[in-house]
Amino acid sequence: MIKGGYFMKRIILHPFFLSIAMLILVATSCRNPMGVQPLDETPTRGNIKMSIDESFQLLFDTQVYTFESLYPNAKIAVKYKPEIDVLADLMNDSVRTVVLTRDLTKQEKDILFAQKFVARTTKVAHDALALIVNKANPDTLILDFQFGDIFRGKITSWKQLNSKSPEKPITIVFDNNKSGNVRYFREKFDLKGNFPSNCFAVKTNEEVINYVKNNPSALGIISVNWISDTHDSVSEKFLESVKIVEVGTDPMNYCKPYQGYIAEGSYPFCRDVYMISRESFSGLGTGFASFVAGDQGQRIILKSGLVPATMPIRLIQIKKD
């Protein structure tokens, strides 16, 4: 479908569970079944490939750059992809380390264990999904159950959310049909079957932002990492082009996906970020995961606007007179 200059695809039920069966077949052809460590590889030296959820491109561009600057003999080639493609890369041994917004299921761990690999999972950050609207949209408040009703087809226009809003249909825009963002809301609201006809997917988080910028009726869903780092020129540019929706669990408590609200759990659409490795030795993937979970990596996460998972943080409440 061509709409507003973007190619948009209907959000349909992705054959995710069928893909698990395919992974079982593909996994039997792994290229390094015994997990032999290359002679020239250590936790801070060598060459590896990684697949990372596209939601965290800004964060991990900085993490990789800093790590390689500290360890010049380490080279990490990163591909940013939707969740299902990242998972497939891990399971078929295309990469040894990935970044996802969920841990592996028991079935996925069993597949790796059958190949004599034990998946090692490290939680490195707490993230959130941000809802964004066009600058011209007067409606920037929504209750979490109302958002669920949009997916159930019970709410279809902006006027149903706010009597002062125009009678225009709501267009929900995801980053990718195979993304973790789609999976998150399917699980969050226990949605079965296909999403309603007003839900579409583009290709990336950046395309979601650009689409919302140019379409007043759009409601976009992105990882907060794309707009959370106020010191990053990309985040600043995106923040200037859209408005962030405040989400509430009741009419008296609305909040935006800011660090403090993510850390204390007040914002309702939070999730965790995991680094998962299938390395059976202390290689470069293990070294990089340790770096991200360590002091320097966690400080980068804090600066990016996400919440570190392994570093203690202090919440300060500021009261205005």
N, C-alpha and C positions, 0 to 999 in steps of 0.2 A: 504494500500500500504506500503510495506517495502522498505525504501530508506535510506541508510546511517545509518542503525541501529535504525531508529526511525519509529514508526507507524504514518503514515501521512494520513489524510483524505482530500478528495476534499472539497473545499469551495463551498457549495451549498446554495441556498436560504433557510435560516432557517425559519421554520414555526413560526416566531416571532409574527405576527399579529394574527395567529390562537391561539397562546398561551395566548393572552389577553382574548379571549373568555373562555378558560379553566380556567384562573385565576378567572373569574367572578363566575364560578361554585365552584371552590375550596374555594374561599374566604368565601362562605356562611357557611363553617364548622369551622370557626375560634374558637379557644379554649378559648378566653377571650373576648367575645363580648362586655362586658360593660367596659373593660379596668380598672378593679379594681386594685388598688395599693396594692401589698403585704405589710403586716404589718411591715416586717423587712427591707424594701427597701427605700433608700433615694438617692439623687443624688451622694452620695459618699459611699454608703454601699449597699450590696446585691449581687445577682448572676444573670447574664444575658448571653444570647447567642447573637452573632452578626454574620452577613454574610457580607463579604467585598470582593470587586472586587480584584481578584488575582494580578492585576497590582500593588497594593499598599501594598503587604505583608511586604516588608522591612520597609516602613514608619510606618505602623500600628503595627508591632511587637514592635517598639520603643515606640510608643504612649501608647499602652496598658501596656507595662512594666513600663513606667514612672508613669502612672496613678495609677497602682496597688501598686507601691512602695510608692507613696504619701498617698494612702488610702488603708491600709492593709485589711480592711473589704470589699473591692470591688473585685469581681472576674468576669472577662470577658472572656468567652469562644468564641474564634473566629474561624470561618471556612472561608477559602479563596476559592472563586468559580468564574466561569465566570459570566458575567453580567446577563444573562437570569436566571440563577439559583439563584443569589442573589435577583433579583426582585421577583421571585416566592416565596422565603422564606418570604419576607416582606408581600406579598399579602395574603399568606395563614396563616399568623400569627405564623410561625415557629420562627421568631425573631421579635423584636420590632424596631431595629435600624440597618441600612445598610449603606454601602459606595458604591456609584455609580459614573459614569462619566456623568450622565445626571439627570435632575429632572424628576419627574413623569409626565406623560401626563395627560391631563384633564380626560380622561377615567379612568385611574388608580386612580386618586384622587377621582373621583366620586364613584368608587367601595369601597374605604375605607370610604368615607363619608356616604355611605348607611349603613355601619356597625357602624356608630356613631364614626368614627375616622377621625381626621383632620391631614393629613400628614404635618409635620414640616420639612422644608428643610433648611439646613445651608451650604452655600458654604464655604469650608475650604482651598482650594488650587487651583492653576493653574498648570496643567500638560501638557505634550506634548508626542506625539508618535515619537519615534526615529526609524530611518532606519539604519540597521547595515549590514555590509558585511564581508566576509572572509578577513583575513589579507593579503592573496595573491591577492586579487582583486585590480587592479590599478584604478578602477573607483569609486570615492567617491564624485562625484557631480551629482545632479539631479535637474531638474526643477519640480515644483509641477505639472504642466500640463502633463509632461512626465510620472510622476508616475501614473496619472490618465489614460493615454493612455496604460499603462501596463495592468491595470484592464480592459480596453476596448478591449484588444487583438491587439492593433495597434503596440505596441512595444513588441517584444518577445525575443530579444537577446541583450547581453551587447554591441555588436558592433554597434547597432542602437543608443546607448547612447553616445558612444565614439569610434571613428574610430580606436583608439589605443588598444582597448579592444579586447579580443579573440571572435571568432564567437561561443559563447556558449549561450544556452538558459537561460533565467532568471527564477529562481524558487522563487516565493513569499511564505514566510512562516509566518503564523499567529500563535498566541498562542492557540486559541481554536475556534471552529466553532460557539460557543455561546457567544463569548466575545464582549465587548464593542469596541474593536479595529476593528473588522470586521464591526460592525454597523457604527462606525465613518466614515470609508472610503466609505461605501455604501452611506451614507448621503452626505459626502463631495463632491463626484463626481457624485451624483445622478445616481447611478448604479442600473440597474434593472436586475432581473433574476440571474442566477448563475454566479460566477466568472469564468474566463477562466481556462483551464485545467492545467495551470502552477501554480495555487494558491492552497496551501495546508494548513492544520492546524495540529499542534501537540496537546499538552495538556496544557502547561503552558508557561509563558514568559521565564523561565529558560531553557526549552527544545528548544525554538526558538534560544536562544543564543548558546547552545551546538550544535544545528544542523548547524547553520551558521559557527561556528568554524571549523566544519569538512567537509563542502561542499563549494568549491570555487565559485560555480555559484549561491549560495543562496542569497536572499535579505530578511532579517528578519524585522519584525515589532514588537516592544515591547514598553511598557511604559518606559519613560525615568527614572522613579524612580529606575529601576533595575540597572542603570549604573550612576546615578547622584550623589550619595553620595561618594565622594572620601575618606571619613574617614571610610567607611564601608568595611570590608574585602571581602564581597560577591561582592559588586560593583567593587572594585579594581580588583578582579579576573576576572570578566566578561569583564572589560575594556581592560585587557591585552590580551584577546583572540579574540576580534573582532575590526573592525573599524567602526566609526560612519560616516554616510553619511551627507554631507552638502546639504541642500535643499534650492533652490532659487525660488523667484517669477519672476525673470528676470536674464539674464546671467551676470549682474553686481552685483547681491546681493545674495550671498549664505551664509548660517549660519547653525551652529549646534544647537541642542536643549539645549543651556545653559540658566541659569536663567535669565540673562539680556535680551536675545532675546525673551524668553517666556514672561517676564514681559512687554516688550514694544510691543509685538505682531509681531515682525519681522519674527519669525519662523512660517511657515504656518500651521503646524499641531498641534495646541494647543487645549486644552480642559479644562474644569473645573472639580473639584472633590467635590462631595456633600455628606454630611451625612444626611440621611432621617430617621425620626422617626415616628412611629405610636403610641407612648406613649400618653395617655390621662391624664397623671399625671407627676409630676416631679420625675421621677425614675432615675435609674442608667444610662440608655441610654441617657437621657437628660443631666445628669451630665457629662458624658464622651464627648458628643458632645460639650458642653460648654467648656470643658477643651481643646479639639482640636482646637476650634475656639478662645480660649483665648491666653494670652501672652505666656505661656509655650508651649502649643501645636503648636502655630504658629512659635515659635523659632525652634522647632523640624523639622517642615516642611522646614524652611529656611535652616537649616543645612543639610537636606536630599537632597538638590539640586532642590527642587520644589519651587514654588513661593507662599508665604502665601496670602490668600485671604482677611483676616481681619486685618492684621498688615501692617502699612505703611512701604514701602521699599524705599531705595534711590539708584538710579542708578548712578554709577560713570564711566565716560568714560576716559580710559587711553590711551594717544597717545604716540606712540613710535617715537623717532627721526630717 
